[in-house]
Amino acid sequence: MANKAASSSSSSAPPTDQHDETEREQQEDEWLELYGAESGWVEARTHCDHLASLSSDLVHIPAPNAHCNRCEHPDENWLCLCCKEVLCSRFVNKHMLHHFHQANHSLALSYSDLSVWCFCCDAYLDAQLIPQLRPVYETAYLLKFGESPPFRSA
């Protein structure tokens, strides 16, 4: 009779191990969200097949505080590295994204964080390690912060 009572009570409540496992999975999911693949951390590429489309003069560029050429939005703007037009991000009015679709200019530098994005590769590019991107990164950094950027080695 004691066995029957024990088995009926254990079938109505989940075993402690199952509850612990569910809690552990939730903690893992939270950790992955904060620190894992979903956290926004990406590894920038050190090569790109689209660098031939870069403007020949990336030393003379608009200032990082330039507004979007289409909507005049002051923030979240990108510099097209093919024609040097300043356009807003996908988080504003998507003018840089529209520019890529219309002009097929795939390389852009974010004036927010000085990252470089290739729309064709769908990837960030390492502007410090790709020689063709270093001049525009240095110039943008100097214009934004008033000093030369610190560089890391490969």
Secondary structure, 3 states (H helix, E strand, C coil): CHHHHHHHHHHHCCCHHHHHHHHHHHHHHHHHHHHCHHHCCCCCECCCCCHHHCCCCCCCCCCCCCCCCCCCCCCCEEEECCCCCEEECCCCCCHHHHHHHHHCCCEEEECCCCCEEECCCCEEECCCCCCCCHHHHHHHHHHHHCCCCCCCCC
